[in-house]
Amino acid sequence: MSISKEKFKEMLREKGLKVTNQRLLVLEVLADHQDKHLTAEDIYELVKEDYPEIGLATIYRTVQLLLEMQLVDRISLDDGCVRYEIGEFFDGEERHHHHHLICRTCGQVFPFKNDLLDELESHIEQTTGFHVLDHELKFYGQCKKCRKKASTEKHVEV
């Protein structure tokens, strides 16, 4: 987990919110599945394993609250589903951007953590005075596995 349970509790308290098992479980599930992009239903299924009495509506309310607190991010991967991921924390509140590589063939999503846009953001602020708070970037293409499979199929047809 990129942030401790105690830090989650502290952040909830700082916002004047109660520390509840549901809120902690949702945060833990998202933190434990950082490489995934979970829907509310995915989160529900995972939380339900440890907390069977929880309802889907509670998950939706909790995710919305955590979104408003900027503890989680909402992402759209153009598949018709709203997905969530935990924000990545470094030195307290500072966040690191990461982007998504989306394979058009198999639909797999790969996070890409190298952020080369910091220089562009600085340039935008220097030239326009506009301070970028956040950005999201998605690259569409074909993953290595699908490219290899397509290449193999092409050679078999010849």
Phi and psi in radians as a Rosetta constraint file:
Dihedral C 1 N 2 CA 2 C 2 CIRCULARHARMONIC -1.354 0.35
Dihedral N 2 CA 2 C 2 N 3 CIRCULARHARMONIC -0.256 0.35
Dihedral C 2 N 3 CA 3 C 3 CIRCULARHARMONIC -2.476 0.35
Dihedral N 3 CA 3 C 3 N 4 CIRCULARHARMONIC 2.476 0.35
Dihedral C 3 N 4 CA 4 C 4 CIRCULARHARMONIC -1.353 0.35
Dihedral N 4 CA 4 C 4 N 5 CIRCULARHARMONIC 2.782 0.35
Dihedral C 4 N 5 CA 5 C 5 CIRCULARHARMONIC -1.041 0.35
Dihedral N 5 CA 5 C 5 N 6 CIRCULARHARMONIC -0.652 0.35
Dihedral C 5 N 6 CA 6 C 6 CIRCULARHARMONIC -1.124 0.35
Dihedral N 6 CA 6 C 6 N 7 CIRCULARHARMONIC -0.681 0.35
Dihedral C 6 N 7 CA 7 C 7 CIRCULARHARMONIC -1.155 0.35
Dihedral N 7 CA 7 C 7 N 8 CIRCULARHARMONIC -0.699 0.35
Dihedral C 7 N 8 CA 8 C 8 CIRCULARHARMONIC -1.016 0.35
Dihedral N 8 CA 8 C 8 N 9 CIRCULARHARMONIC -0.805 0.35
Dihedral C 8 N 9 CA 9 C 9 CIRCULARHARMONIC -1.047 0.35
Dihedral N 9 CA 9 C 9 N 10 CIRCULARHARMONIC -0.779 0.35
Dihedral C 9 N 10 CA 10 C 10 CIRCULARHARMONIC -1.072 0.35
Dihedral N 10 CA 10 C 10 N 11 CIRCULARHARMONIC -0.748 0.35
Dihedral C 10 N 11 CA 11 C 11 CIRCULARHARMONIC -1.145 0.35
Dihedral N 11 CA 11 C 11 N 12 CIRCULARHARMONIC -0.700 0.35
Dihedral C 11 N 12 CA 12 C 12 CIRCULARHARMONIC -1.094 0.35
Dihedral N 12 CA 12 C 12 N 13 CIRCULARHARMONIC -0.794 0.35
Dihedral C 12 N 13 CA 13 C 13 CIRCULARHARMONIC -1.105 0.35
Dihedral N 13 CA 13 C 13 N 14 CIRCULARHARMONIC -0.696 0.35
Dihedral C 13 N 14 CA 14 C 14 CIRCULARHARMONIC -1.057 0.35
Dihedral N 14 CA 14 C 14 N 15 CIRCULARHARMONIC -0.533 0.35
Dihedral C 14 N 15 CA 15 C 15 CIRCULARHARMONIC -1.516 0.35
Dihedral N 15 CA 15 C 15 N 16 CIRCULARHARMONIC 0.061 0.35
Dihedral C 15 N 16 CA 16 C 16 CIRCULARHARMONIC 1.323 0.35
Dihedral N 16 CA 16 C 16 N 17 CIRCULARHARMONIC 0.405 0.35
Dihedral C 16 N 17 CA 17 C 17 CIRCULARHARMONIC -1.864 0.35
Dihedral N 17 CA 17 C 17 N 18 CIRCULARHARMONIC 2.622 0.35
Dihedral C 17 N 18 CA 18 C 18 CIRCULARHARMONIC -1.217 0.35
Dihedral N 18 CA 18 C 18 N 19 CIRCULARHARMONIC 2.546 0.35
Dihedral C 18 N 19 CA 19 C 19 CIRCULARHARMONIC -1.549 0.35
Dihedral N 19 CA 19 C 19 N 20 CIRCULARHARMONIC 1.958 0.35
Dihedral C 19 N 20 CA 20 C 20 CIRCULARHARMONIC -2.067 0.35
Dihedral N 20 CA 20 C 20 N 21 CIRCULARHARMONIC 2.740 0.35
Dihedral C 20 N 21 CA 21 C 21 CIRCULARHARMONIC -1.026 0.35
Dihedral N 21 CA 21 C 21 N 22 CIRCULARHARMONIC -0.699 0.35
Dihedral C 21 N 22 CA 22 C 22 CIRCULARHARMONIC -1.065 0.35
Dihedral N 22 CA 22 C 22 N 23 CIRCULARHARMONIC -0.810 0.35
Dihedral C 22 N 23 CA 23 C 23 CIRCULARHARMONIC -1.112 0.35
Dihedral N 23 CA 23 C 23 N 24 CIRCULARHARMONIC -0.759 0.35
Dihedral C 23 N 24 CA 24 C 24 CIRCULARHARMONIC -1.156 0.35
Dihedral N 24 CA 24 C 24 N 25 CIRCULARHARMONIC -0.711 0.35
Dihedral C 24 N 25 CA 25 C 25 CIRCULARHARMONIC -1.117 0.35
Dihedral N 25 CA 25 C 25 N 26 CIRCULARHARMONIC -0.732 0.35
Dihedral C 25 N 26 CA 26 C 26 CIRCULARHARMONIC -1.093 0.35
Dihedral N 26 CA 26 C 26 N 27 CIRCULARHARMONIC -0.796 0.35
Dihedral C 26 N 27 CA 27 C 27 CIRCULARHARMONIC -1.078 0.35
Dihedral N 27 CA 27 C 27 N 28 CIRCULARHARMONIC -0.734 0.35
Dihedral C 27 N 28 CA 28 C 28 CIRCULARHARMONIC -1.132 0.35
Dihedral N 28 CA 28 C 28 N 29 CIRCULARHARMONIC -0.748 0.35
Dihedral C 28 N 29 CA 29 C 29 CIRCULARHARMONIC -1.061 0.35
Dihedral N 29 CA 29 C 29 N 30 CIRCULARHARMONIC -0.805 0.35
Dihedral C 29 N 30 CA 30 C 30 CIRCULARHARMONIC -1.131 0.35
Dihedral N 30 CA 30 C 30 N 31 CIRCULARHARMONIC -0.700 0.35
Dihedral C 30 N 31 CA 31 C 31 CIRCULARHARMONIC -1.172 0.35
Dihedral N 31 CA 31 C 31 N 32 CIRCULARHARMONIC -0.645 0.35
Dihedral C 31 N 32 CA 32 C 32 CIRCULARHARMONIC -1.330 0.35
Dihedral N 32 CA 32 C 32 N 33 CIRCULARHARMONIC -0.230 0.35
Dihedral C 32 N 33 CA 33 C 33 CIRCULARHARMONIC -2.175 0.35
Dihedral N 33 CA 33 C 33 N 34 CIRCULARHARMONIC 0.788 0.35
Dihedral C 33 N 34 CA 34 C 34 CIRCULARHARMONIC -1.066 0.35
Dihedral N 34 CA 34 C 34 N 35 CIRCULARHARMONIC -0.460 0.35
Dihedral C 34 N 35 CA 35 C 35 CIRCULARHARMONIC -1.457 0.35
Dihedral N 35 CA 35 C 35 N 36 CIRCULARHARMONIC -0.039 0.35
Dihedral C 35 N 36 CA 36 C 36 CIRCULARHARMONIC -1.881 0.35
Dihedral N 36 CA 36 C 36 N 37 CIRCULARHARMONIC 2.850 0.35
Dihedral C 36 N 37 CA 37 C 37 CIRCULARHARMONIC -2.152 0.35
Dihedral N 37 CA 37 C 37 N 38 CIRCULARHARMONIC 1.672 0.35
Dihedral C 37 N 38 CA 38 C 38 CIRCULARHARMONIC -1.582 0.35
Dihedral N 38 CA 38 C 38 N 39 CIRCULARHARMONIC 2.433 0.35
Dihedral C 38 N 39 CA 39 C 39 CIRCULARHARMONIC -1.423 0.35
Dihedral N 39 CA 39 C 39 N 40 CIRCULARHARMONIC 2.949 0.35
Dihedral C 39 N 40 CA 40 C 40 CIRCULARHARMONIC -1.057 0.35
Dihedral N 40 CA 40 C 40 N 41 CIRCULARHARMONIC -0.625 0.35
Dihedral C 40 N 41 CA 41 C 41 CIRCULARHARMONIC -1.166 0.35
Dihedral N 41 CA 41 C 41 N 42 CIRCULARHARMONIC -0.678 0.35
Dihedral C 41 N 42 CA 42 C 42 CIRCULARHARMONIC -1.072 0.35
Dihedral N 42 CA 42 C 42 N 43 CIRCULARHARMONIC -0.790 0.35
Dihedral C 42 N 43 CA 43 C 43 CIRCULARHARMONIC -1.076 0.35
Dihedral N 43 CA 43 C 43 N 44 CIRCULARHARMONIC -0.762 0.35
Dihedral C 43 N 44 CA 44 C 44 CIRCULARHARMONIC -0.990 0.35
Dihedral N 44 CA 44 C 44 N 45 CIRCULARHARMONIC -0.841 0.35
Dihedral C 44 N 45 CA 45 C 45 CIRCULARHARMONIC -1.077 0.35
Dihedral N 45 CA 45 C 45 N 46 CIRCULARHARMONIC -0.676 0.35
Dihedral C 45 N 46 CA 46 C 46 CIRCULARHARMONIC -1.288 0.35
Dihedral N 46 CA 46 C 46 N 47 CIRCULARHARMONIC -0.704 0.35
Dihedral C 46 N 47 CA 47 C 47 CIRCULARHARMONIC -1.204 0.35
Dihedral N 47 CA 47 C 47 N 48 CIRCULARHARMONIC -0.657 0.35
Dihedral C 47 N 48 CA 48 C 48 CIRCULARHARMONIC -1.027 0.35
Dihedral N 48 CA 48 C 48 N 49 CIRCULARHARMONIC -0.480 0.35
Dihedral C 48 N 49 CA 49 C 49 CIRCULARHARMONIC -1.040 0.35
Dihedral N 49 CA 49 C 49 N 50 CIRCULARHARMONIC -0.694 0.35
Dihedral C 49 N 50 CA 50 C 50 CIRCULARHARMONIC -1.710 0.35
Dihedral N 50 CA 50 C 50 N 51 CIRCULARHARMONIC -0.333 0.35
Dihedral C 50 N 51 CA 51 C 51 CIRCULARHARMONIC -2.431 0.35
Dihedral N 51 CA 51 C 51 N 52 CIRCULARHARMONIC 1.243 0.35
Dihedral C 51 N 52 CA 52 C 52 CIRCULARHARMONIC -1.056 0.35
Dihedral N 52 CA 52 C 52 N 53 CIRCULARHARMONIC -0.388 0.35
Dihedral C 52 N 53 CA 53 C 53 CIRCULARHARMONIC -1.435 0.35
Dihedral N 53 CA 53 C 53 N 54 CIRCULARHARMONIC -0.063 0.35
Dihedral C 53 N 54 CA 54 C 54 CIRCULARHARMONIC -1.237 0.35
Dihedral N 54 CA 54 C 54 N 55 CIRCULARHARMONIC 2.565 0.35
Dihedral C 54 N 55 CA 55 C 55 CIRCULARHARMONIC -1.866 0.35
Dihedral N 55 CA 55 C 55 N 56 CIRCULARHARMONIC 2.757 0.35
Dihedral C 55 N 56 CA 56 C 56 CIRCULARHARMONIC -1.082 0.35
Dihedral N 56 CA 56 C 56 N 57 CIRCULARHARMONIC -0.649 0.35
Dihedral C 56 N 57 CA 57 C 57 CIRCULARHARMONIC -1.060 0.35
Dihedral N 57 CA 57 C 57 N 58 CIRCULARHARMONIC -0.648 0.35
Dihedral C 57 N 58 CA 58 C 58 CIRCULARHARMONIC -1.114 0.35
Dihedral N 58 CA 58 C 58 N 59 CIRCULARHARMONIC -0.696 0.35
Dihedral C 58 N 59 CA 59 C 59 CIRCULARHARMONIC -1.085 0.35
Dihedral N 59 CA 59 C 59 N 60 CIRCULARHARMONIC -0.821 0.35
Dihedral C 59 N 60 CA 60 C 60 CIRCULARHARMONIC -1.049 0.35
Dihedral N 60 CA 60 C 60 N 61 CIRCULARHARMONIC -0.783 0.35
Dihedral C 60 N 61 CA 61 C 61 CIRCULARHARMONIC -1.114 0.35
Dihedral N 61 CA 61 C 61 N 62 CIRCULARHARMONIC -0.734 0.35
Dihedral C 61 N 62 CA 62 C 62 CIRCULARHARMONIC -1.149 0.35
Dihedral N 62 CA 62 C 62 N 63 CIRCULARHARMONIC -0.786 0.35
Dihedral C 62 N 63 CA 63 C 63 CIRCULARHARMONIC -1.082 0.35
Dihedral N 63 CA 63 C 63 N 64 CIRCULARHARMONIC -0.728 0.35
Dihedral C 63 N 64 CA 64 C 64 CIRCULARHARMONIC -1.072 0.35
Dihedral N 64 CA 64 C 64 N 65 CIRCULARHARMONIC -0.759 0.35
Dihedral C 64 N 65 CA 65 C 65 CIRCULARHARMONIC -1.078 0.35
Dihedral N 65 CA 65 C 65 N 66 CIRCULARHARMONIC -0.804 0.35
Dihedral C 65 N 66 CA 66 C 66 CIRCULARHARMONIC -1.159 0.35
Dihedral N 66 CA 66 C 66 N 67 CIRCULARHARMONIC -0.544 0.35
Dihedral C 66 N 67 CA 67 C 67 CIRCULARHARMONIC -1.153 0.35
Dihedral N 67 CA 67 C 67 N 68 CIRCULARHARMONIC -0.803 0.35
Dihedral C 67 N 68 CA 68 C 68 CIRCULARHARMONIC -1.096 0.35
Dihedral N 68 CA 68 C 68 N 69 CIRCULARHARMONIC -0.559 0.35
Dihedral C 68 N 69 CA 69 C 69 CIRCULARHARMONIC -1.410 0.35
Dihedral N 69 CA 69 C 69 N 70 CIRCULARHARMONIC -0.084 0.35
Dihedral C 69 N 70 CA 70 C 70 CIRCULARHARMONIC 1.114 0.35
Dihedral N 70 CA 70 C 70 N 71 CIRCULARHARMONIC 0.569 0.35
Dihedral C 70 N 71 CA 71 C 71 CIRCULARHARMONIC -1.603 0.35
Dihedral N 71 CA 71 C 71 N 72 CIRCULARHARMONIC -0.390 0.35
Dihedral C 71 N 72 CA 72 C 72 CIRCULARHARMONIC -2.275 0.35
Dihedral N 72 CA 72 C 72 N 73 CIRCULARHARMONIC 2.762 0.35
Dihedral C 72 N 73 CA 73 C 73 CIRCULARHARMONIC -1.994 0.35
Dihedral N 73 CA 73 C 73 N 74 CIRCULARHARMONIC 2.512 0.35
Dihedral C 73 N 74 CA 74 C 74 CIRCULARHARMONIC -1.716 0.35
Dihedral N 74 CA 74 C 74 N 75 CIRCULARHARMONIC 2.300 0.35
Dihedral C 74 N 75 CA 75 C 75 CIRCULARHARMONIC -2.304 0.35
Dihedral N 75 CA 75 C 75 N 76 CIRCULARHARMONIC 2.614 0.35
Dihedral C 75 N 76 CA 76 C 76 CIRCULARHARMONIC -2.066 0.35
Dihedral N 76 CA 76 C 76 N 77 CIRCULARHARMONIC 2.172 0.35
Dihedral C 76 N 77 CA 77 C 77 CIRCULARHARMONIC -1.865 0.35
Dihedral N 77 CA 77 C 77 N 78 CIRCULARHARMONIC 0.419 0.35
Dihedral C 77 N 78 CA 78 C 78 CIRCULARHARMONIC 1.058 0.35
Dihedral N 78 CA 78 C 78 N 79 CIRCULARHARMONIC 0.542 0.35
Dihedral C 78 N 79 CA 79 C 79 CIRCULARHARMONIC -1.998 0.35
Dihedral N 79 CA 79 C 79 N 80 CIRCULARHARMONIC 0.213 0.35
Dihedral C 79 N 80 CA 80 C 80 CIRCULARHARMONIC 1.496 0.35
Dihedral N 80 CA 80 C 80 N 81 CIRCULARHARMONIC -0.029 0.35
Dihedral C 80 N 81 CA 81 C 81 CIRCULARHARMONIC -1.982 0.35
Dihedral N 81 CA 81 C 81 N 82 CIRCULARHARMONIC 2.464 0.35
Dihedral C 81 N 82 CA 82 C 82 CIRCULARHARMONIC -1.537 0.35
Dihedral N 82 CA 82 C 82 N 83 CIRCULARHARMONIC 2.257 0.35
Dihedral C 82 N 83 CA 83 C 83 CIRCULARHARMONIC -2.116 0.35
Dihedral N 83 CA 83 C 83 N 84 CIRCULARHARMONIC 2.796 0.35
Dihedral C 83 N 84 CA 84 C 84 CIRCULARHARMONIC -2.292 0.35
Dihedral N 84 CA 84 C 84 N 85 CIRCULARHARMONIC 2.602 0.35
Dihedral C 84 N 85 CA 85 C 85 CIRCULARHARMONIC -2.547 0.35
Dihedral N 85 CA 85 C 85 N 86 CIRCULARHARMONIC 2.651 0.35
Dihedral C 85 N 86 CA 86 C 86 CIRCULARHARMONIC -1.308 0.35
Dihedral N 86 CA 86 C 86 N 87 CIRCULARHARMONIC 2.475 0.35
Dihedral C 86 N 87 CA 87 C 87 CIRCULARHARMONIC -1.169 0.35
Dihedral N 87 CA 87 C 87 N 88 CIRCULARHARMONIC 2.651 0.35
Dihedral C 87 N 88 CA 88 C 88 CIRCULARHARMONIC -1.694 0.35
Dihedral N 88 CA 88 C 88 N 89 CIRCULARHARMONIC 2.155 0.35
Dihedral C 88 N 89 CA 89 C 89 CIRCULARHARMONIC -1.867 0.35
Dihedral N 89 CA 89 C 89 N 90 CIRCULARHARMONIC 2.346 0.35
Dihedral C 89 N 90 CA 90 C 90 CIRCULARHARMONIC -2.398 0.35
Dihedral N 90 CA 90 C 90 N 91 CIRCULARHARMONIC 2.322 0.35
Dihedral C 90 N 91 CA 91 C 91 CIRCULARHARMONIC 0.906 0.35
Dihedral N 91 CA 91 C 91 N 92 CIRCULARHARMONIC 0.959 0.35
Dihedral C 91 N 92 CA 92 C 92 CIRCULARHARMONIC 1.443 0.35
Dihedral N 92 CA 92 C 92 N 93 CIRCULARHARMONIC -1.939 0.35
Dihedral C 92 N 93 CA 93 C 93 CIRCULARHARMONIC -1.566 0.35
Dihedral N 93 CA 93 C 93 N 94 CIRCULARHARMONIC -0.206 0.35
Dihedral C 93 N 94 CA 94 C 94 CIRCULARHARMONIC -1.141 0.35
Dihedral N 94 CA 94 C 94 N 95 CIRCULARHARMONIC 2.386 0.35
Dihedral C 94 N 95 CA 95 C 95 CIRCULARHARMONIC -2.038 0.35
Dihedral N 95 CA 95 C 95 N 96 CIRCULARHARMONIC 2.611 0.35
Dihedral C 95 N 96 CA 96 C 96 CIRCULARHARMONIC -1.923 0.35
Dihedral N 96 CA 96 C 96 N 97 CIRCULARHARMONIC 2.303 0.35
Dihedral C 96 N 97 CA 97 C 97 CIRCULARHARMONIC -1.330 0.35
Dihedral N 97 CA 97 C 97 N 98 CIRCULARHARMONIC 2.562 0.35
Dihedral C 97 N 98 CA 98 C 98 CIRCULARHARMONIC -2.474 0.35
Dihedral N 98 CA 98 C 98 N 99 CIRCULARHARMONIC 2.743 0.35
Dihedral C 98 N 99 CA 99 C 99 CIRCULARHARMONIC -2.095 0.35
Dihedral N 99 CA 99 C 99 N 100 CIRCULARHARMONIC 3.062 0.35
Dihedral C 99 N 100 CA 100 C 100 CIRCULARHARMONIC -2.202 0.35
Dihedral N 100 CA 100 C 100 N 101 CIRCULARHARMONIC 2.350 0.35
Dihedral C 100 N 101 CA 101 C 101 CIRCULARHARMONIC -1.854 0.35
Dihedral N 101 CA 101 C 101 N 102 CIRCULARHARMONIC 2.091 0.35
Dihedral C 101 N 102 CA 102 C 102 CIRCULARHARMONIC -2.021 0.35
Dihedral N 102 CA 102 C 102 N 103 CIRCULARHARMONIC 2.088 0.35
Dihedral C 102 N 103 CA 103 C 103 CIRCULARHARMONIC -1.383 0.35
Dihedral N 103 CA 103 C 103 N 104 CIRCULARHARMONIC 2.148 0.35
Dihedral C 103 N 104 CA 104 C 104 CIRCULARHARMONIC -1.272 0.35
Dihedral N 104 CA 104 C 104 N 105 CIRCULARHARMONIC -0.289 0.35
Dihedral C 104 N 105 CA 105 C 105 CIRCULARHARMONIC -1.536 0.35
Dihedral N 105 CA 105 C 105 N 106 CIRCULARHARMONIC -0.971 0.35
Dihedral C 105 N 106 CA 106 C 106 CIRCULARHARMONIC -1.778 0.35
Dihedral N 106 CA 106 C 106 N 107 CIRCULARHARMONIC -0.214 0.35
Dihedral C 106 N 107 CA 107 C 107 CIRCULARHARMONIC 1.441 0.35
Dihedral N 107 CA 107 C 107 N 108 CIRCULARHARMONIC -0.003 0.35
Dihedral C 107 N 108 CA 108 C 108 CIRCULARHARMONIC -1.156 0.35
Dihedral N 108 CA 108 C 108 N 109 CIRCULARHARMONIC 2.528 0.35
Dihedral C 108 N 109 CA 109 C 109 CIRCULARHARMONIC -2.020 0.35
Dihedral N 109 CA 109 C 109 N 110 CIRCULARHARMONIC 2.245 0.35
Dihedral C 109 N 110 CA 110 C 110 CIRCULARHARMONIC -2.021 0.35
Dihedral N 110 CA 110 C 110 N 111 CIRCULARHARMONIC 2.191 0.35
Dihedral C 110 N 111 CA 111 C 111 CIRCULARHARMONIC -1.278 0.35
Dihedral N 111 CA 111 C 111 N 112 CIRCULARHARMONIC 2.527 0.35
Dihedral C 111 N 112 CA 112 C 112 CIRCULARHARMONIC -2.233 0.35
Dihedral N 112 CA 112 C 112 N 113 CIRCULARHARMONIC 2.007 0.35
Dihedral C 112 N 113 CA 113 C 113 CIRCULARHARMONIC -1.665 0.35
Dihedral N 113 CA 113 C 113 N 114 CIRCULARHARMONIC -0.244 0.35
Dihedral C 113 N 114 CA 114 C 114 CIRCULARHARMONIC -1.265 0.35
Dihedral N 114 CA 114 C 114 N 115 CIRCULARHARMONIC 2.058 0.35
Dihedral C 114 N 115 CA 115 C 115 CIRCULARHARMONIC -1.820 0.35
Dihedral N 115 CA 115 C 115 N 116 CIRCULARHARMONIC 1.876 0.35
Dihedral C 115 N 116 CA 116 C 116 CIRCULARHARMONIC -1.726 0.35
Dihedral N 116 CA 116 C 116 N 117 CIRCULARHARMONIC 0.178 0.35
Dihedral C 116 N 117 CA 117 C 117 CIRCULARHARMONIC -1.676 0.35
Dihedral N 117 CA 117 C 117 N 118 CIRCULARHARMONIC -0.036 0.35
Dihedral C 117 N 118 CA 118 C 118 CIRCULARHARMONIC -0.995 0.35
Dihedral N 118 CA 118 C 118 N 119 CIRCULARHARMONIC -0.745 0.35
Dihedral C 118 N 119 CA 119 C 119 CIRCULARHARMONIC -1.118 0.35
Dihedral N 119 CA 119 C 119 N 120 CIRCULARHARMONIC -0.708 0.35
Dihedral C 119 N 120 CA 120 C 120 CIRCULARHARMONIC -1.112 0.35
Dihedral N 120 CA 120 C 120 N 121 CIRCULARHARMONIC -0.739 0.35
Dihedral C 120 N 121 CA 121 C 121 CIRCULARHARMONIC -1.065 0.35
Dihedral N 121 CA 121 C 121 N 122 CIRCULARHARMONIC -0.727 0.35
Dihedral C 121 N 122 CA 122 C 122 CIRCULARHARMONIC -1.103 0.35
Dihedral N 122 CA 122 C 122 N 123 CIRCULARHARMONIC -0.738 0.35
Dihedral C 122 N 123 CA 123 C 123 CIRCULARHARMONIC -1.098 0.35
Dihedral N 123 CA 123 C 123 N 124 CIRCULARHARMONIC -0.741 0.35
Dihedral C 123 N 124 CA 124 C 124 CIRCULARHARMONIC -1.049 0.35
Dihedral N 124 CA 124 C 124 N 125 CIRCULARHARMONIC -0.789 0.35
Dihedral C 124 N 125 CA 125 C 125 CIRCULARHARMONIC -1.161 0.35
Dihedral N 125 CA 125 C 125 N 126 CIRCULARHARMONIC -0.724 0.35
Dihedral C 125 N 126 CA 126 C 126 CIRCULARHARMONIC -1.151 0.35
Dihedral N 126 CA 126 C 126 N 127 CIRCULARHARMONIC -0.672 0.35
Dihedral C 126 N 127 CA 127 C 127 CIRCULARHARMONIC -1.539 0.35
Dihedral N 127 CA 127 C 127 N 128 CIRCULARHARMONIC -0.485 0.35
Dihedral C 127 N 128 CA 128 C 128 CIRCULARHARMONIC -2.056 0.35
Dihedral N 128 CA 128 C 128 N 129 CIRCULARHARMONIC -0.292 0.35
Dihedral C 128 N 129 CA 129 C 129 CIRCULARHARMONIC 1.428 0.35
Dihedral N 129 CA 129 C 129 N 130 CIRCULARHARMONIC 0.003 0.35
Dihedral C 129 N 130 CA 130 C 130 CIRCULARHARMONIC -1.463 0.35
Dihedral N 130 CA 130 C 130 N 131 CIRCULARHARMONIC 2.125 0.35
Dihedral C 130 N 131 CA 131 C 131 CIRCULARHARMONIC -1.668 0.35
Dihedral N 131 CA 131 C 131 N 132 CIRCULARHARMONIC 2.025 0.35
Dihedral C 131 N 132 CA 132 C 132 CIRCULARHARMONIC -1.345 0.35
Dihedral N 132 CA 132 C 132 N 133 CIRCULARHARMONIC 2.170 0.35
Dihedral C 132 N 133 CA 133 C 133 CIRCULARHARMONIC -1.609 0.35
Dihedral N 133 CA 133 C 133 N 134 CIRCULARHARMONIC -0.555 0.35
Dihedral C 133 N 134 CA 134 C 134 CIRCULARHARMONIC -2.820 0.35
Dihedral N 134 CA 134 C 134 N 135 CIRCULARHARMONIC 2.823 0.35
Dihedral C 134 N 135 CA 135 C 135 CIRCULARHARMONIC -2.668 0.35
Dihedral N 135 CA 135 C 135 N 136 CIRCULARHARMONIC 2.805 0.35
Dihedral C 135 N 136 CA 136 C 136 CIRCULARHARMONIC -2.388 0.35
Dihedral N 136 CA 136 C 136 N 137 CIRCULARHARMONIC 2.366 0.35
Dihedral C 136 N 137 CA 137 C 137 CIRCULARHARMONIC -2.371 0.35
Dihedral N 137 CA 137 C 137 N 138 CIRCULARHARMONIC 2.312 0.35
Dihedral C 137 N 138 CA 138 C 138 CIRCULARHARMONIC -2.197 0.35
Dihedral N 138 CA 138 C 138 N 139 CIRCULARHARMONIC 2.311 0.35
Dihedral C 138 N 139 CA 139 C 139 CIRCULARHARMONIC -1.909 0.35
Dihedral N 139 CA 139 C 139 N 140 CIRCULARHARMONIC 2.325 0.35
Dihedral C 139 N 140 CA 140 C 140 CIRCULARHARMONIC -1.927 0.35
Dihedral N 140 CA 140 C 140 N 141 CIRCULARHARMONIC 2.417 0.35
Dihedral C 140 N 141 CA 141 C 141 CIRCULARHARMONIC -3.081 0.35
Dihedral N 141 CA 141 C 141 N 142 CIRCULARHARMONIC -2.530 0.35
Dihedral C 141 N 142 CA 142 C 142 CIRCULARHARMONIC -2.292 0.35
Dihedral N 142 CA 142 C 142 N 143 CIRCULARHARMONIC 2.260 0.35
Dihedral C 142 N 143 CA 143 C 143 CIRCULARHARMONIC -1.248 0.35
Dihedral N 143 CA 143 C 143 N 144 CIRCULARHARMONIC 2.908 0.35
Dihedral C 143 N 144 CA 144 C 144 CIRCULARHARMONIC -0.999 0.35
Dihedral N 144 CA 144 C 144 N 145 CIRCULARHARMONIC -0.775 0.35
Dihedral C 144 N 145 CA 145 C 145 CIRCULARHARMONIC -1.113 0.35
Dihedral N 145 CA 145 C 145 N 146 CIRCULARHARMONIC -0.787 0.35
Dihedral C 145 N 146 CA 146 C 146 CIRCULARHARMONIC -1.196 0.35
Dihedral N 146 CA 146 C 146 N 147 CIRCULARHARMONIC -0.648 0.35
Dihedral C 146 N 147 CA 147 C 147 CIRCULARHARMONIC -1.101 0.35
Dihedral N 147 CA 147 C 147 N 148 CIRCULARHARMONIC -0.739 0.35
Dihedral C 147 N 148 CA 148 C 148 CIRCULARHARMONIC -1.127 0.35
Dihedral N 148 CA 148 C 148 N 149 CIRCULARHARMONIC -0.755 0.35
Dihedral C 148 N 149 CA 149 C 149 CIRCULARHARMONIC -1.105 0.35
Dihedral N 149 CA 149 C 149 N 150 CIRCULARHARMONIC -0.758 0.35
Dihedral C 149 N 150 CA 150 C 150 CIRCULARHARMONIC -1.118 0.35
Dihedral N 150 CA 150 C 150 N 151 CIRCULARHARMONIC -0.692 0.35
Dihedral C 150 N 151 CA 151 C 151 CIRCULARHARMONIC -1.136 0.35
Dihedral N 151 CA 151 C 151 N 152 CIRCULARHARMONIC -0.733 0.35
Dihedral C 151 N 152 CA 152 C 152 CIRCULARHARMONIC -1.119 0.35
Dihedral N 152 CA 152 C 152 N 153 CIRCULARHARMONIC -0.770 0.35
Dihedral C 152 N 153 CA 153 C 153 CIRCULARHARMONIC -1.128 0.35
Dihedral N 153 CA 153 C 153 N 154 CIRCULARHARMONIC -0.628 0.35
Dihedral C 153 N 154 CA 154 C 154 CIRCULARHARMONIC -1.133 0.35
Dihedral N 154 CA 154 C 154 N 155 CIRCULARHARMONIC -0.712 0.35
Dihedral C 154 N 155 CA 155 C 155 CIRCULARHARMONIC -1.223 0.35
Dihedral N 155 CA 155 C 155 N 156 CIRCULARHARMONIC -0.539 0.35
Dihedral C 155 N 156 CA 156 C 156 CIRCULARHARMONIC -1.234 0.35
Dihedral N 156 CA 156 C 156 N 157 CIRCULARHARMONIC -0.620 0.35
Dihedral C 156 N 157 CA 157 C 157 CIRCULARHARMONIC -1.175 0.35
Dihedral N 157 CA 157 C 157 N 158 CIRCULARHARMONIC -0.512 0.35
